Amino acid sequence: MVGSRVGELLAEAQLIFNWEASTDDVAPLIHAHPTLSEAMGEAHMALAGKPLHAHG
């Protein structure tokens, strides 16, 4: 990951990785809005088949 606010994503990604969490584990958790970690939560919701924002 690269970017000016990447620390916000790294912290959550590290937790998910070390927890060995599945998409179903992460999807129902609260991800504050507006934050970059919200994008991590929405990605897991989409992977779990429950996208918050879907187009098409």
PDB file of N, H, CA, C and O in Angstrom:
ATOM      1  N   MET A   1       0.830  -1.170   0.000  1.00  0.00           N
ATOM      2  CA  MET A   1       0.000   0.000   0.000  1.00  0.00           C
ATOM      3  C   MET A   1       0.881   1.242   0.000  1.00  0.00           C
ATOM      4  O   MET A   1       1.920   1.288   0.659  1.00  0.00           O
ATOM      5  N   VAL A   2       0.443   2.247  -0.753  1.00  0.00           N
ATOM      6  H   VAL A   2      -0.401   2.209  -1.288  1.00  0.00           H
ATOM      7  CA  VAL A   2       1.181   3.492  -0.848  1.00  0.00           C
ATOM      8  C   VAL A   2       0.188   4.639  -0.814  1.00  0.00           C
ATOM      9  O   VAL A   2      -0.859   4.571  -1.459  1.00  0.00           O
ATOM     10  N   GLY A   3       0.499   5.683  -0.076  1.00  0.00           N
ATOM     11  H   GLY A   3       1.349   5.739   0.448  1.00  0.00           H
ATOM     12  CA  GLY A   3      -0.359   6.853  -0.059  1.00  0.00           C
ATOM     13  C   GLY A   3      -0.154   7.678   1.194  1.00  0.00           C
ATOM     14  O   GLY A   3       0.486   7.235   2.147  1.00  0.00           O
ATOM     15  N   SER A   4      -0.698   8.870   1.183  1.00  0.00           N
ATOM     16  H   SER A   4      -1.218   9.230   0.409  1.00  0.00           H
ATOM     17  CA  SER A   4      -0.485   9.791   2.300  1.00  0.00           C
ATOM     18  C   SER A   4      -1.205   9.350   3.574  1.00  0.00           C
ATOM     19  O   SER A   4      -0.759   9.689   4.669  1.00  0.00           O
ATOM     20  N   ARG A   5      -2.293   8.613   3.463  1.00  0.00           N
ATOM     21  H   ARG A   5      -2.655   8.337   2.573  1.00  0.00           H
ATOM     22  CA  ARG A   5      -3.044   8.165   4.650  1.00  0.00           C
ATOM     23  C   ARG A   5      -3.092   6.648   4.743  1.00  0.00           C
ATOM     24  O   ARG A   5      -4.050   6.083   5.272  1.00  0.00           O
ATOM     25  N   VAL A   6      -2.053   5.985   4.227  1.00  0.00           N
ATOM     26  H   VAL A   6      -1.275   6.444   3.798  1.00  0.00           H
ATOM     27  CA  VAL A   6      -2.050   4.531   4.173  1.00  0.00           C
ATOM     28  C   VAL A   6      -2.049   3.884   5.560  1.00  0.00           C
ATOM     29  O   VAL A   6      -2.489   2.743   5.706  1.00  0.00           O
ATOM     30  N   GLY A   7      -1.567   4.589   6.564  1.00  0.00           N
ATOM     31  H   GLY A   7      -1.210   5.515   6.445  1.00  0.00           H
ATOM     32  CA  GLY A   7      -1.568   4.041   7.918  1.00  0.00           C
ATOM     33  C   GLY A   7      -2.946   3.633   8.389  1.00  0.00           C
ATOM     34  O   GLY A   7      -3.095   2.667   9.138  1.00  0.00           O
ATOM     35  N   GLU A   8      -3.949   4.363   7.954  1.00  0.00           N
ATOM     36  H   GLU A   8      -3.828   5.148   7.346  1.00  0.00           H
ATOM     37  CA  GLU A   8      -5.327   4.043   8.320  1.00  0.00           C
ATOM     38  C   GLU A   8      -5.744   2.680   7.755  1.00  0.00           C
ATOM     39  O   GLU A   8      -6.475   1.936   8.409  1.00  0.00           O
ATOM     40  N   LEU A   9      -5.287   2.358   6.559  1.00  0.00           N
ATOM     41  H   LEU A   9      -4.693   2.962   6.028  1.00  0.00           H
ATOM     42  CA  LEU A   9      -5.611   1.074   5.948  1.00  0.00           C
ATOM     43  C   LEU A   9      -4.729  -0.043   6.492  1.00  0.00           C
ATOM     44  O   LEU A   9      -5.198  -1.163   6.693  1.00  0.00           O
ATOM     45  N   LEU A  10      -3.460   0.255   6.729  1.00  0.00           N
ATOM     46  H   LEU A  10      -3.080   1.165   6.565  1.00  0.00           H
ATOM     47  CA  LEU A  10      -2.542  -0.771   7.215  1.00  0.00           C
ATOM     48  C   LEU A  10      -2.968  -1.328   8.563  1.00  0.00           C
ATOM     49  O   LEU A  10      -2.889  -2.536   8.789  1.00  0.00           O
ATOM     50  N   ALA A  11      -3.415  -0.469   9.452  1.00  0.00           N
ATOM     51  H   ALA A  11      -3.479   0.512   9.268  1.00  0.00           H
ATOM     52  CA  ALA A  11      -3.828  -0.921  10.781  1.00  0.00           C
ATOM     53  C   ALA A  11      -4.970  -1.925  10.679  1.00  0.00           C
ATOM     54  O   ALA A  11      -4.950  -2.960  11.346  1.00  0.00           O
ATOM     55  N   GLU A  12      -5.950  -1.628   9.861  1.00  0.00           N
ATOM     56  H   GLU A  12      -5.967  -0.787   9.320  1.00  0.00           H
ATOM     57  CA  GLU A  12      -7.087  -2.536   9.729  1.00  0.00           C
ATOM     58  C   GLU A  12      -6.703  -3.807   8.974  1.00  0.00           C
ATOM     59  O   GLU A  12      -7.132  -4.901   9.341  1.00  0.00           O
ATOM     60  N   ALA A  13      -5.907  -3.667   7.933  1.00  0.00           N
ATOM     61  H   ALA A  13      -5.559  -2.778   7.635  1.00  0.00           H
ATOM     62  CA  ALA A  13      -5.470  -4.839   7.168  1.00  0.00           C
ATOM     63  C   ALA A  13      -4.644  -5.780   8.051  1.00  0.00           C
ATOM     64  O   ALA A  13      -4.783  -7.000   7.961  1.00  0.00           O
ATOM     65  N   GLN A  14      -3.790  -5.214   8.897  1.00  0.00           N
ATOM     66  H   GLN A  14      -3.677  -4.223   8.970  1.00  0.00           H
ATOM     67  CA  GLN A  14      -2.969  -6.017   9.797  1.00  0.00           C
ATOM     68  C   GLN A  14      -3.845  -6.782  10.786  1.00  0.00           C
ATOM     69  O   GLN A  14      -3.598  -7.957  11.058  1.00  0.00           O
ATOM     70  N   LEU A  15      -4.855  -6.126  11.314  1.00  0.00           N
ATOM     71  H   LEU A  15      -5.056  -5.172  11.093  1.00  0.00           H
ATOM     72  CA  LEU A  15      -5.775  -6.784  12.234  1.00  0.00           C
ATOM     73  C   LEU A  15      -6.517  -7.928  11.550  1.00  0.00           C
ATOM     74  O   LEU A  15      -6.616  -9.025  12.100  1.00  0.00           O
ATOM     75  N   ILE A  16      -7.035  -7.672  10.357  1.00  0.00           N
ATOM     76  H   ILE A  16      -6.955  -6.780   9.910  1.00  0.00           H
ATOM     77  CA  ILE A  16      -7.773  -8.699   9.606  1.00  0.00           C
ATOM     78  C   ILE A  16      -6.864  -9.886   9.293  1.00  0.00           C
ATOM     79  O   ILE A  16      -7.265 -11.038   9.457  1.00  0.00           O
ATOM     80  N   PHE A  17      -5.645  -9.606   8.846  1.00  0.00           N
ATOM     81  H   PHE A  17      -5.319  -8.670   8.713  1.00  0.00           H
ATOM     82  CA  PHE A  17      -4.705 -10.669   8.496  1.00  0.00           C
ATOM     83  C   PHE A  17      -4.336 -11.510   9.708  1.00  0.00           C
ATOM     84  O   PHE A  17      -4.400 -12.738   9.652  1.00  0.00           O
ATOM     85  N   ASN A  18      -3.950 -10.863  10.802  1.00  0.00           N
ATOM     86  H   ASN A  18      -3.898  -9.866  10.848  1.00  0.00           H
ATOM     87  CA  ASN A  18      -3.537 -11.606  11.995  1.00  0.00           C
ATOM     88  C   ASN A  18      -4.695 -12.334  12.663  1.00  0.00           C
ATOM     89  O   ASN A  18      -4.488 -13.372  13.291  1.00  0.00           O
ATOM     90  N   TRP A  19      -5.885 -11.818  12.540  1.00  0.00           N
ATOM     91  H   TRP A  19      -6.054 -10.975  12.030  1.00  0.00           H
ATOM     92  CA  TRP A  19      -7.083 -12.457  13.079  1.00  0.00           C
ATOM     93  C   TRP A  19      -7.480 -13.647  12.199  1.00  0.00           C
ATOM     94  O   TRP A  19      -8.250 -14.512  12.617  1.00  0.00           O
ATOM     95  N   GLU A  20      -6.938 -13.678  10.959  1.00  0.00           N
ATOM     96  H   GLU A  20      -6.312 -12.976  10.619  1.00  0.00           H
ATOM     97  CA  GLU A  20      -7.315 -14.662   9.956  1.00  0.00           C
ATOM     98  C   GLU A  20      -8.826 -14.602   9.735  1.00  0.00           C
ATOM     99  O   GLU A  20      -9.504 -15.623   9.621  1.00  0.00           O
ATOM    100  N   ALA A  21      -9.319 -13.378   9.681  1.00  0.00           N
ATOM    101  H   ALA A  21      -8.768 -12.549   9.773  1.00  0.00           H
ATOM    102  CA  ALA A  21     -10.754 -13.134   9.551  1.00  0.00           C
ATOM    103  C   ALA A  21     -11.242 -13.431   8.139  1.00  0.00           C
ATOM    104  O   ALA A  21     -10.535 -13.199   7.158  1.00  0.00           O
ATOM    105  N   SER A  22     -12.442 -13.940   8.058  1.00  0.00           N
ATOM    106  H   SER A  22     -13.016 -14.128   8.855  1.00  0.00           H
ATOM    107  CA  SER A  22     -13.082 -14.154   6.758  1.00  0.00           C
ATOM    108  C   SER A  22     -13.872 -12.894   6.396  1.00  0.00           C
ATOM    109  O   SER A  22     -14.047 -11.996   7.220  1.00  0.00           O
ATOM    110  N   THR A  23     -14.339 -12.847   5.163  1.00  0.00           N
ATOM    111  H   THR A  23     -14.196 -13.576   4.493  1.00  0.00           H
ATOM    112  CA  THR A  23     -15.152 -11.702   4.763  1.00  0.00           C
ATOM    113  C   THR A  23     -16.408 -11.606   5.616  1.00  0.00           C
ATOM    114  O   THR A  23     -16.868 -10.504   5.914  1.00  0.00           O
ATOM    115  N   ASP A  24     -16.963 -12.735   6.011  1.00  0.00           N
ATOM    116  H   ASP A  24     -16.589 -13.630   5.770  1.00  0.00           H
ATOM    117  CA  ASP A  24     -18.154 -12.724   6.861  1.00  0.00           C
ATOM    118  C   ASP A  24     -17.850 -12.225   8.273  1.00  0.00           C
ATOM    119  O   ASP A  24     -18.738 -11.699   8.944  1.00  0.00           O
ATOM    120  N   ASP A  25     -16.606 -12.384   8.731  1.00  0.00           N
ATOM    121  H   ASP A  25     -15.885 -12.811   8.186  1.00  0.00           H
ATOM    122  CA  ASP A  25     -16.201 -11.854  10.041  1.00  0.00           C
ATOM    123  C   ASP A  25     -16.105 -10.333  10.006  1.00  0.00           C
ATOM    124  O   ASP A  25     -16.496  -9.663  10.962  1.00  0.00           O
ATOM    125  N   VAL A  26     -15.588  -9.788   8.909  1.00  0.00           N
ATOM    126  H   VAL A  26     -15.271 -10.332   8.133  1.00  0.00           H
ATOM    127  CA  VAL A  26     -15.297  -8.366   8.806  1.00  0.00           C
ATOM    128  C   VAL A  26     -16.506  -7.550   8.362  1.00  0.00           C
ATOM    129  O   VAL A  26     -16.693  -6.423   8.821  1.00  0.00           O
ATOM    130  N   ALA A  27     -17.326  -8.104   7.478  1.00  0.00           N
ATOM    131  H   ALA A  27     -17.175  -9.020   7.105  1.00  0.00           H
ATOM    132  CA  ALA A  27     -18.436  -7.357   6.872  1.00  0.00           C
ATOM    133  C   ALA A  27     -19.380  -6.704   7.885  1.00  0.00           C
ATOM    134  O   ALA A  27     -19.774  -5.560   7.661  1.00  0.00           O
ATOM    135  N   PRO A  28     -19.768  -7.361   8.990  1.00  0.00           N
ATOM    136  CA  PRO A  28     -20.727  -6.725   9.897  1.00  0.00           C
ATOM    137  C   PRO A  28     -20.114  -5.713  10.869  1.00  0.00           C
ATOM    138  O   PRO A  28     -20.847  -5.057  11.608  1.00  0.00           O
ATOM    139  N   LEU A  29     -18.790  -5.575  10.882  1.00  0.00           N
ATOM    140  H   LEU A  29     -18.194  -6.108  10.282  1.00  0.00           H
ATOM    141  CA  LEU A  29     -18.160  -4.638  11.810  1.00  0.00           C
ATOM    142  C   LEU A  29     -18.404  -3.202  11.372  1.00  0.00           C
ATOM    143  O   LEU A  29     -18.639  -2.932  10.194  1.00  0.00           O
ATOM    144  N   ILE A  30     -18.347  -2.294  12.323  1.00  0.00           N
ATOM    145  H   ILE A  30     -18.156  -2.514  13.280  1.00  0.00           H
ATOM    146  CA  ILE A  30     -18.560  -0.880  12.040  1.00  0.00           C
ATOM    147  C   ILE A  30     -17.262  -0.258  11.538  1.00  0.00           C
ATOM    148  O   ILE A  30     -16.212  -0.398  12.163  1.00  0.00           O
ATOM    149  N   HIS A  31     -17.347   0.425  10.409  1.00  0.00           N
ATOM    150  H   HIS A  31     -18.201   0.539   9.900  1.00  0.00           H
ATOM    151  CA  HIS A  31     -16.219   1.134   9.825  1.00  0.00           C
ATOM    152  C   HIS A  31     -16.644   2.597   9.711  1.00  0.00           C
ATOM    153  O   HIS A  31     -17.521   2.940   8.918  1.00  0.00           O
ATOM    154  N   ALA A  32     -16.015   3.447  10.510  1.00  0.00           N
ATOM    155  H   ALA A  32     -15.303   3.168  11.154  1.00  0.00           H
ATOM    156  CA  ALA A  32     -16.424   4.855  10.605  1.00  0.00           C
ATOM    157  C   ALA A  32     -16.438   5.551   9.248  1.00  0.00           C
ATOM    158  O   ALA A  32     -15.609   5.272   8.382  1.00  0.00           O
ATOM    159  N   HIS A  33     -17.388   6.457   9.081  1.00  0.00           N
ATOM    160  H   HIS A  33     -18.062   6.684   9.784  1.00  0.00           H
ATOM    161  CA  HIS A  33     -17.545   7.213   7.836  1.00  0.00           C
ATOM    162  C   HIS A  33     -17.338   8.688   8.147  1.00  0.00           C
ATOM    163  O   HIS A  33     -17.876   9.151   9.153  1.00  0.00           O
ATOM    164  N   PRO A  34     -16.633   9.423   7.394  1.00  0.00           N
ATOM    165  CA  PRO A  34     -15.857   9.032   6.209  1.00  0.00           C
ATOM    166  C   PRO A  34     -14.408   8.736   6.577  1.00  0.00           C
ATOM    167  O   PRO A  34     -13.716   9.600   7.115  1.00  0.00           O
ATOM    168  N   THR A  35     -13.958   7.551   6.297  1.00  0.00           N
ATOM    169  H   THR A  35     -14.520   6.849   5.860  1.00  0.00           H
ATOM    170  CA  THR A  35     -12.566   7.167   6.524  1.00  0.00           C
ATOM    171  C   THR A  35     -12.124   6.226   5.419  1.00  0.00           C
ATOM    172  O   THR A  35     -12.947   5.680   4.685  1.00  0.00           O
ATOM    173  N   LEU A  36     -10.820   6.044   5.310  1.00  0.00           N
ATOM    174  H   LEU A  36     -10.152   6.489   5.906  1.00  0.00           H
ATOM    175  CA  LEU A  36     -10.323   5.054   4.363  1.00  0.00           C
ATOM    176  C   LEU A  36     -10.642   3.646   4.833  1.00  0.00           C
ATOM    177  O   LEU A  36     -10.836   2.752   4.008  1.00  0.00           O
ATOM    178  N   SER A  37     -10.701   3.427   6.153  1.00  0.00           N
ATOM    179  H   SER A  37     -10.544   4.152   6.823  1.00  0.00           H
ATOM    180  CA  SER A  37     -11.022   2.086   6.647  1.00  0.00           C
ATOM    181  C   SER A  37     -12.442   1.685   6.254  1.00  0.00           C
ATOM    182  O   SER A  37     -12.752   0.496   6.183  1.00  0.00           O
ATOM    183  N   GLU A  38     -13.295   2.654   6.004  1.00  0.00           N
ATOM    184  H   GLU A  38     -13.043   3.620   6.062  1.00  0.00           H
ATOM    185  CA  GLU A  38     -14.645   2.358   5.511  1.00  0.00           C
ATOM    186  C   GLU A  38     -14.558   1.610   4.177  1.00  0.00           C
ATOM    187  O   GLU A  38     -15.369   0.723   3.909  1.00  0.00           O
ATOM    188  N   ALA A  39     -13.586   1.961   3.349  1.00  0.00           N
ATOM    189  H   ALA A  39     -12.927   2.681   3.567  1.00  0.00           H
ATOM    190  CA  ALA A  39     -13.408   1.271   2.066  1.00  0.00           C
ATOM    191  C   ALA A  39     -13.053  -0.192   2.289  1.00  0.00           C
ATOM    192  O   ALA A  39     -13.499  -1.056   1.534  1.00  0.00           O
ATOM    193  N   MET A  40     -12.258  -0.483   3.317  1.00  0.00           N
ATOM    194  H   MET A  40     -11.896   0.219   3.930  1.00  0.00           H
ATOM    195  CA  MET A  40     -11.908  -1.858   3.653  1.00  0.00           C
ATOM    196  C   MET A  40     -13.161  -2.624   4.071  1.00  0.00           C
ATOM    197  O   MET A  40     -13.361  -3.768   3.664  1.00  0.00           O
ATOM    198  N   GLY A  41     -13.993  -1.996   4.876  1.00  0.00           N
ATOM    199  H   GLY A  41     -13.831  -1.066   5.207  1.00  0.00           H
ATOM    200  CA  GLY A  41     -15.239  -2.637   5.311  1.00  0.00           C
ATOM    201  C   GLY A  41     -16.174  -2.883   4.144  1.00  0.00           C
ATOM    202  O   GLY A  41     -16.775  -3.953   4.047  1.00  0.00           O
ATOM    203  N   GLU A  42     -16.306  -1.910   3.259  1.00  0.00           N
ATOM    204  H   GLU A  42     -15.818  -1.041   3.339  1.00  0.00           H
ATOM    205  CA  GLU A  42     -17.192  -2.076   2.108  1.00  0.00           C
ATOM    206  C   GLU A  42     -16.680  -3.147   1.162  1.00  0.00           C
ATOM    207  O   GLU A  42     -17.477  -3.866   0.560  1.00  0.00           O
ATOM    208  N   ALA A  43     -15.380  -3.267   1.021  1.00  0.00           N
ATOM    209  H   ALA A  43     -14.732  -2.683   1.511  1.00  0.00           H
ATOM    210  CA  ALA A  43     -14.817  -4.330   0.177  1.00  0.00           C
ATOM    211  C   ALA A  43     -15.172  -5.695   0.742  1.00  0.00           C
ATOM    212  O   ALA A  43     -15.533  -6.600  -0.011  1.00  0.00           O
ATOM    213  N   HIS A  44     -15.076  -5.856   2.048  1.00  0.00           N
ATOM    214  H   HIS A  44     -14.782  -5.121   2.659  1.00  0.00           H
ATOM    215  CA  HIS A  44     -15.424  -7.137   2.665  1.00  0.00           C
ATOM    216  C   HIS A  44     -16.931  -7.402   2.584  1.00  0.00           C
ATOM    217  O   HIS A  44     -17.351  -8.547   2.419  1.00  0.00           O
ATOM    218  N   MET A  45     -17.731  -6.361   2.698  1.00  0.00           N
ATOM    219  H   MET A  45     -17.389  -5.431   2.832  1.00  0.00           H
ATOM    220  CA  MET A  45     -19.179  -6.551   2.537  1.00  0.00           C
ATOM    221  C   MET A  45     -19.489  -7.045   1.129  1.00  0.00           C
ATOM    222  O   MET A  45     -20.315  -7.941   0.954  1.00  0.00           O
ATOM    223  N   ALA A  46     -18.833  -6.468   0.125  1.00  0.00           N
ATOM    224  H   ALA A  46     -18.162  -5.740   0.267  1.00  0.00           H
ATOM    225  CA  ALA A  46     -19.053  -6.885  -1.254  1.00  0.00           C
ATOM    226  C   ALA A  46     -18.596  -8.328  -1.451  1.00  0.00           C
ATOM    227  O   ALA A  46     -19.289  -9.112  -2.101  1.00  0.00           O
ATOM    228  N   LEU A  47     -17.439  -8.685  -0.899  1.00  0.00           N
ATOM    229  H   LEU A  47     -16.877  -8.048  -0.371  1.00  0.00           H
ATOM    230  CA  LEU A  47     -16.943 -10.053  -1.021  1.00  0.00           C
ATOM    231  C   LEU A  47     -17.857 -11.053  -0.312  1.00  0.00           C
ATOM    232  O   LEU A  47     -17.947 -12.212  -0.717  1.00  0.00           O
ATOM    233  N   ALA A  48     -18.529 -10.604   0.740  1.00  0.00           N
ATOM    234  H   ALA A  48     -18.457  -9.663   1.069  1.00  0.00           H
ATOM    235  CA  ALA A  48     -19.462 -11.474   1.472  1.00  0.00           C
ATOM    236  C   ALA A  48     -20.832 -11.534   0.784  1.00  0.00           C
ATOM    237  O   ALA A  48     -21.747 -12.204   1.262  1.00  0.00           O
ATOM    238  N   GLY A  49     -20.959 -10.821  -0.351  1.00  0.00           N
ATOM    239  H   GLY A  49     -20.216 -10.277  -0.740  1.00  0.00           H
ATOM    240  CA  GLY A  49     -22.222 -10.837  -1.091  1.00  0.00           C
ATOM    241  C   GLY A  49     -23.258  -9.882  -0.556  1.00  0.00           C
ATOM    242  O   GLY A  49     -24.441 -10.009  -0.871  1.00  0.00           O
ATOM    243  N   LYS A  50     -22.828  -8.910   0.263  1.00  0.00           N
ATOM    244  H   LYS A  50     -21.866  -8.806   0.519  1.00  0.00           H
ATOM    245  CA  LYS A  50     -23.743  -7.940   0.858  1.00  0.00           C
ATOM    246  C   LYS A  50     -23.219  -6.519   0.656  1.00  0.00           C
ATOM    247  O   LYS A  50     -22.967  -5.809   1.630  1.00  0.00           O
ATOM    248  N   PRO A  51     -23.051  -6.098  -0.608  1.00  0.00           N
ATOM    249  CA  PRO A  51     -22.473  -4.776  -0.847  1.00  0.00           C
ATOM    250  C   PRO A  51     -23.377  -3.654  -0.336  1.00  0.00           C
ATOM    251  O   PRO A  51     -24.596  -3.697  -0.500  1.00  0.00           O
ATOM    252  N   LEU A  52     -22.757  -2.654   0.283  1.00  0.00           N
ATOM    253  H   LEU A  52     -21.767  -2.619   0.416  1.00  0.00           H
ATOM    254  CA  LEU A  52     -23.495  -1.498   0.770  1.00  0.00           C
ATOM    255  C   LEU A  52     -23.837  -0.573  -0.394  1.00  0.00           C
ATOM    256  O   LEU A  52     -24.952  -0.061  -0.493  1.00  0.00           O
ATOM    257  N   HIS A  53     -22.862  -0.370  -1.266  1.00  0.00           N
ATOM    258  H   HIS A  53     -21.956  -0.786  -1.185  1.00  0.00           H
ATOM    259  CA  HIS A  53     -23.058   0.473  -2.437  1.00  0.00           C
ATOM    260  C   HIS A  53     -22.795  -0.368  -3.676  1.00  0.00           C
ATOM    261  O   HIS A  53     -21.650  -0.722  -3.956  1.00  0.00           O
ATOM    262  N   ALA A  54     -23.840  -0.686  -4.414  1.00  0.00           N
ATOM    263  H   ALA A  54     -24.770  -0.398  -4.187  1.00  0.00           H
ATOM    264  CA  ALA A  54     -23.694  -1.493  -5.629  1.00  0.00           C
ATOM    265  C   ALA A  54     -24.219  -0.705  -6.820  1.00  0.00           C
ATOM    266  O   ALA A  54     -25.257  -0.048  -6.740  1.00  0.00           O
ATOM    267  N   HIS A  55     -23.501  -0.781  -7.903  1.00  0.00           N
ATOM    268  H   HIS A  55     -22.658  -1.315  -7.968  1.00  0.00           H
ATOM    269  CA  HIS A  55     -23.907  -0.098  -9.131  1.00  0.00           C
ATOM    270  C   HIS A  55     -24.232  -1.139 -10.183  1.00  0.00           C
ATOM    271  O   HIS A  55     -23.527  -2.137 -10.333  1.00  0.00           O
ATOM    272  N   GLY A  56     -25.302  -0.893 -10.903  1.00  0.00           N
ATOM    273  H   GLY A  56     -25.875  -0.082 -10.782  1.00  0.00           H
ATOM    274  CA  GLY A  56     -25.628  -1.789 -12.003  1.00  0.00           C
ATOM    275  C   GLY A  56     -26.663  -2.722 -11.651  1.00  0.00           C
ATOM    276  O   GLY A  56     -27.054  -3.550 -12.474  1.00  0.00           O
TER     277      GLY A  56
END
